[in-house]
Amino acid sequence: MFLPVTLTAAAAAAIINLWLAIRVGQMRVKQKVSIGDDSGGPLTARMRAQLNFVENTAFVLILVAAIELSSKGGQWLTWVVAVYMLARVAHGLGMDGGALAKGRSIGVIVTMLTQLGLAVVATLIAMGVM
């Protein structure tokens, strides 16, 4: 079965994860820290941004794939994934603080709402309500 939304979401996630990893590497060079972190400084923030992305995106991708496999996805699922990925970029930038700091809270809120919404839809599908 072809899962275009899941495939696109996984590709976007891989690109965002790569971008976040590059940002961690750049900060490692800047802070001169090759192993470990900087005890709560900017390197730690970037490391947490990447790990937080990985922790949450796995669940989102699984739920998207399950919904798409059930043939209950559609255009709305594409929009949910797009908003989620944009919010995760905002979160990554927001973890640096400064003018983009609000991106962190936007990313957190959208991530939680996305997971909750997809979980509810998946549950409704499993119950035969959808």
C-alpha positions, 0 to 999 in steps of 0.5 A: 500500500502506498502511503504518500502522507507518511512518506512525505512526513518521514522525509520532512522529519529526516530533513528537519532532524538533519538540520537540527543535528547540524545546528548542534554541530555548529554549537559544539564547534563554537563552544569547543565541546566535542563530547557531552554538553555545556551544563545547561548552556546554548549547546544543551538547548540545541541538543534538547531541541533535537532530542525533543524532536526525535522523541515526539516525531516518532509517535506522530509518524506512527499515528499518521501511518496508522490513520493513513493505512486505515484509509481515514486520512485525506487532505486534513492529515496532510495539513496536520503534518505540515503544521506539525513540521513547521511548529517543530522548526519554530521550536528548534529556533525558539530553543536559541532564545532571543527574538524567536523564543516564542517559537519554543512554546508554539512548538510545544503546544502544537506538538501536544495538540497534534499528538492528542488529536491524532491519538483521538482520531486513531482511537475513534477509528479503532472503535469503528466510530470513524 
